[in-house]
Amino acid sequence: MQQIIGRKRELAILSDLKAGNASAFVAVYGRRRVGKTFLIRKAFDNKFAFHLTGMANVNMAQQLANFATALRKYDTSAELQPQAETWQEAFEQLINWLEKSTDEKKVVFLDELPWLDTAQSGFIPALEHFWNSWASARTDIILVVCGSAAAWMINTLINSRGGLHNRVTHRIRLQPFTLQECEEYFKARSAGFDRYQLVLLYMVMGGIPFYLDQVNTSLSADQNIDRLCFTADGLLRGEFDNLYHSLFQKAERHISIIEALSKKARGLTRDELLEVSGMPNGGGTTRILKELEESHFIRKYVSYGNKEKLSLYQLSDPYSLFYLRWIKSSSTLDENNWMNQLDSPQKRAWTGYAFEQVCLEHIGQIKKALGITGIQTTTSSWVSRDKEQGAQVDLVIDRRDRVINLCEMKFSIHPFTITKAYAAELAEKIRVFKEQTKTTKAIYLTMITTFGLASNAYASSMVKNSFELDILFD
């Protein structure tokens, strides 16, 4: 089986369950293509007492026929019994098989669980009964359920108010790869990408393993972006609609929020987001925002001082941003669409925002580079109350040792130069921050750039900490 990259914490959890002396109900969820099924198969060495994968867009009868076929693969005597007509009967047949199994730990893996819960099928009550009346009372059952439809997994299963309330014993939200894991992944494929190219790929497709699988290691990062995103049959050209509609019911509402956030690099407050997207101010919108946040598409960034009203929502999914900024409006008739834009103003604007988002996904690495992992900190954003000034800091690290790091992230193909104009902008930003927050702590300006800072008087006098992209791989 293919080598698994990273996932050490998740593998440790699942390994402990195999060695434990109690039954476990494990929910694994995360966005589409992030590697949930691969993780589970690897963790249990593909050895299951029963494994069923739900089918998309079919009715209950077809799901039950699929269940019967799966059961016959494990229990040959199942061929002699009639196919279950209800989920209650299906789980009774599963219990009969599991009671005959001689496995020390009986791992039941139900993949794409949300697809099994078709309208008026009674699937959830049957699953509740299976766990509550039988499996939970034993010590040898590991029930692993998995699904990409994060909204269903969260609302129907994990936060259930019915018979499954507080029944899930372990929750694993699988995250995309970090840059370090991406580097490890491509090394395993003997790729020759340098870290600049890895960051560029990450800015387009994030740390999504399935997307990374499609990268041709004999081509450059830019050539791969052209091939995957701008050719007529490129995988990432048609992925956007499939992605959201496979995860969310009435996905148009989720997409409207994503589109609104893609237009504002600094992010939007809730009130601004409602105005731009046209979404109503109510519980339904709150639920959609939570679903997008749980699925790792957006980030809610608390404002400095825990001022909830000034908290920002930002689009944090690299692929969604790239699709809406670049792919959506492109034509397949334009050959080398991406390669021809290598130093365009549009590309410079996108790389600036995308690199900021990469840095915000690696705050732990930034703190390590600062040498403050042992110091209590809070991270936040800050936006000036005076909209005319427009001052904003995307990453504020407030430290217990009475220091605040104001972090600026800049993407450049050369060492970044702090010009006289930019130095004046930074000085004004620091002044406004001190004035409006009334902080008495020391302010350290921290720069995170791709290839460091060009040496000049502004860099040496203003910047306390300067880091290159290498720190994001630590």
N, C-alpha and C positions, 0 to 999 in steps of 0.2 A: 504494500500500500504506500502511496505517496507520503513523503516525510511531512510531519506537521510542524509548522513554524509558530513559535510563541505559544500562547494559550496555556502557560504554565499554571496560572491560578485556577483556571477552569478544569484542567486535567487533574489537578490535585484534589479539587472538590469531588469530582466523579470517582476518582480512585479511592478516596476515603469512604464513599458510600458503598463501594464494593466490599470493603473490609469491615464495614459497620455491622451492628447486630440489630438493626431496626429497618423496617421498610421505609422507602423514601419516595416522595412525589416531586419530581424535578421539572421545572418549566424553563426551557431554553428559548430565548427570543432575541430578536434583533432584526435589522433591516435585511431586505432581500440581498442575496449574493455574498453575505458576510462569512459564510462557512459553518453554519450551525450543524447541518447534517454531517458534514465531514468531521467536525469535532466529535460528535456523538459516536459515529462509527469508529473513529480512531480510539476514543477512550475505552470502548468496550470490545475492541478488536473485532468488530463486526459480528460478535456472538450474542445473539438475542434469543430469548425464549419466544418472542413474538415481535414482528415488525410490520407495521402497516403505514402506508403513505396515502394521505387523502388525495382525492382527485378534484381538480378544479372544474367548476361549472357543470356538475352532474347532479342528479337527484338522489334521494335517499336510497332507492332501490339499487342504483348503480354503485353507490358507496358500499352497501351491504354485500353486493356481489363481489366487489373488490376485497372486502373483509374475508369472505368465504374462501376466495382464492389464496389469500395470504395465509389463512389458518391451515389450509391443506398442505402448505409447504412445510409446516412444522409438525402437524398432527395428521398422520395418514388415515387415522380412523374417522377424521372429519368428513371424508368422502362418503361415508355411510349415513350421515345425518343430513336432514333437510337444511337448506340455506335459511338462515335467520331472516325473519320478516320485520323484526324490530331491533333496535339497538340493545334493548334489555335482553333479548334472546341471544344476541351476538356476544355480549359480555358474559353471559352464562356459559356459552360454549368456550369462551376464552378461559374462564375459571376452571372448567372441566379439564382443559388441556394443561393449564399451569399446575393443577393438583397432581397430574401424572408426571410432570417434568422432574427429572432427577438433578437438575442444575442446582448448585449450592445457592447461587443468587440468580433469580429469574428476572431478567431485564426485559421489560415491555417498552418498546419504542413506537410511539404514535407520532409520525411526522406529518407536517402540514395539518395540524389539528383543526385550525379554523375551517378548513374546507370540508371536514367531516360534519360540521354543525350546520347542515342545510335547514331550510325553513321547515318548522313544525315536525322535525325528525325525532325529537326526544333524545337527541344524543347527549346533551349535558346532564339531564337527570340520570341517564343510564351510566354515564361516567362517574357521577357522584355516588351512585349506589355501588358500583364496582369498587371504588376506593373506600368509601365509608363503611360498608357492610362486610367487606372481605379483605382487601389488600392491606389496609392500615392495621388490621389486627394481627397480621403476620410479621415475620422478621426477615423474610427472604425475597421481597418484591421491590424492585426498583422500577418505578413507572416514570419514564422520560417522555415528556411531550414537547413538541417543537412547532414553531410557526413563525412565518415572516410577517403575517398581518398583526403588527404590534398592537393596534387598537383593540382587536379581539382578545389577544393574549392578556392585555392589561385589564380591560374592562370586564370581560366575561370570565376569565380564569383567575388571574392573580388577585384582582380586587373584587372577586365575586361576593355578592351579598346573599347568595343562596346556599345550597348544600355544600359547595366547595369553598365557603368562606374560611380562610386561614388553613386550608388543607394542603396547599403547596408548601412543601418543607424546604425546598431550595430553589432559588431563582438565579438564573444566569443570563444576564443581558450581554450578549456577545458584541464586542466593539470592533470597529475596523482596526487593521494593523497600525501600529506606530511606524514612524520612519525607520527606527532601528529594526523592526520586524520586516519591513519592506526590503531593507538592505540585506538582511539575512535570507529572505525569500529569493531574491535575485542572485545572491551568491550561490545558493543551492542549485540555481539554474545556470550557473557559470556565465552570468551576464557581466558585461564589462562597463556598466553604467557608473559614472562618478556620482558624487553626492548632489551636485547641481542638477544632473539629469533626473536623479531619483526624486528630488524636491519638485521638479517640473512635472513629472508624472503624477506625483501625489497631489499637486495643485489641480490636476485635471480629473483624476479618478479616485482620489482619496486612497485609503488603505483597504479597499474592497478586494479580497482575494480573487474573486471570479474575474474582475476587470483586469487585475494584474496578470492572471493566467493568459490573457489574450495578447499580451505584449510580446512582440517578436524581438528576441534578444540580439538578433543580428542587425537590427536597425537602430538608429538613434532615437532618443526620446521624442524629438520633434517629428521624425518620420512616422513613429508609431501613433502620435496624436493625429497626424494627417490621415493615416490609414484607418484608424478606429473611429474617428469622429466626423470625417468629411467626405469619405467615399460613400457611394450609394448604398453599399451593403455593410458599412462599418457598424460594428456591434453597438457602439455608444451613440450612434446617430438616431436609432429608434428605441432606445432604452427608456427614455424619460417617461412617456405615457404609460408604458407597461409597468414601470417601477411603481408609480403612485396608485394606479388602478388595481394592482395586485395586492397592495397593502391596505388600502382604505376604501370603505364604502362611500359613495358620493365623493370621489376623490377630487372633483372640481373645486370643492371648498378648500381642500388642503393645498391644491396647486395655486389657487388665487393668493394664498398667504405666501407661498414660496416665491411667486412672481413679484409680489409687492416688495419682499425683502431683497430680492436680487437687484432692485433698482437703487437701493440706498446702501452704500458701502458702510456707513457708520452704524447701520442698524436703525430700528424704529421702536419707539415706545409703544405700549399697547394702544393708546389713543391714536397715535399716528398710523399704526398698522391697520386699525379698523377703518380709518378714513381712506387710506390708500387702497385697501383691498375691497372695501364695500361690505365687509362682514359685520353682522349685528353685534352689539355689546351684550353678551349673555352667556349662559352656561354652555351652550353649544360651541361657541367660539373658544371658550376656555378649554373645553375637552379636546378640540381639534389642535390647539396649540400644545397641549400636553402630549397628545399622540405624536405630533411631529418632533417634539423634544425627546420623548422616549425612544423614538426611532432614529435619533441622531441626525435629523435633517436641519433642525434649528437649535440655537443656543439662547437660553434666557440668561442675560448677563446682569447681575445685580449692580446697581449704581453705587458709587462710593458713598459710604455713610448709611447703607441699607435703605435708601430712599426708593421705595417700591415704585412710585409713580414715574420715576426717571429710569427704571430698569429698561434695558434694551433687549429686543429680540434681533438676532442676527442669523442669516442663512449660513449654516456651518457645513453643509454637504458640498464638497468640492465639485462633484459631477453635476449637481443641479445648477450651481452657479455657472459652470462652464457651458452647460447646455443652453441656458437662457441668454448668456452674454454672447455666445459664439455660434453654437451649432444650429439653433432654432432658425436663425435668419440667413443661414448660409445656403448656397446652391451647390448641388453635386456637379454642376457643369463647370465650376471653377476648380481647375486642377491645382494641387499644391496650395490649397486655400490657406492653411496654417503657415507653411513655410514662407509664403509670400508676405506674411505679416510679422516677420520676426522682430522688427523694431518699430512697429507702428504705435501711435499714441493710444489706440484702443488696447493693444496688447500690454503696454506699460501700465495703463489704468487697471486692467484685470489682474496682472501679476502682483501689483501692489496690494490689492484687497485679498487675493487668494493666498499670498504669503503670510499676511496677517492672520488669516484663519488657520493656516498650518501651525504658526507659532502658538496660537491660543489652544490648539489641540495638544500642545507639548509644554504646558506650563510647568509640569513637574521637572522637566529637563532644564527649563530656564532657571528655576529655583536652585537646582543642583549646581548649575554653572555659577550662580551668584554665591554659592556656599552657604545657603540659608535653610537647608532641608531640616535642620534641627531647631529652627526658630519658628515660633507660632506666627502664622501669616493669614491674611485674608486677601483674596483677589477680587477685583471688581473692575468696572469701567467708570469713566467719568465724562460727563457732558456739561459744558457751561450752561448756566441758567439763562445767560444772555445769548439768544439765538443769533444776534447780529455778529457777535464775536466768533461764533462757530467753533470754539476751542473744544477739543475732545482728546481723551487718552483711552485707547482701547484696552490697555492692561495696566492696572494700578496694583502694586503689591505692597500692602500695608503691613509692616513688620512690628513685632513686639519690642524690638530693640530701638524703637523710636526713629526708624528710617522708612521712607516711602520711596519705592522704585517706580518711576514713571517710565514705562517701556514704549519705545518707538520701534516699529518693525518696517524695514525697507528692503525691497527686492531690487537688485541691480546686477547686470552682467559684469560689472567692474566694481572695484572698491567704491563705496558710496561717499560722495563729497557733500559735506555740510557747507553750503554756500552762505554768503552774508545774509541773503533774504531768508533762508531757512533757519539760520541761527537766530534771527530776529523773531521769527515765528515761534521757535522753541522757547525763547526767553519770555515772550508774551504769554505763551501757554502755561509756563511754570508760574508766572506772576498771577494770572487769573485763578489758577488752581489754588494757590496759597490764599489768595484774597477770599475766594468763595467758600473754601472748606474751612478756613480759619485754623489750619493745622499749624502746630509749632514743631512738628517733626522735621528732620533733615530730608531734603529732596535730592534723590540721586537720579540723574537722567541716564537711562540705560538704552543702548542701541543694539538691536539684533538685525544684522544684515547678512546678505549672502556671502560676500567676500571681504568683510571688514570695512573700516573707514579709511578714506584717503587722509593722509597726515596733513593737517593744517592747524592754524591757530584756533579756529572754532572747535574743532574736534578735541584738541588737548585741553581747552579751557572749560568746555561745557559738559563733556560726557564723562561720567563717573565709571561706567562699565560698558565695554564694547565686546560683542560676541559675534562670531560668524556662524553659518548654518551648521557647522559640525556639532555644535552643542545640542542640536535637536535630535541627534542620533545616539545620544548617550543613554 
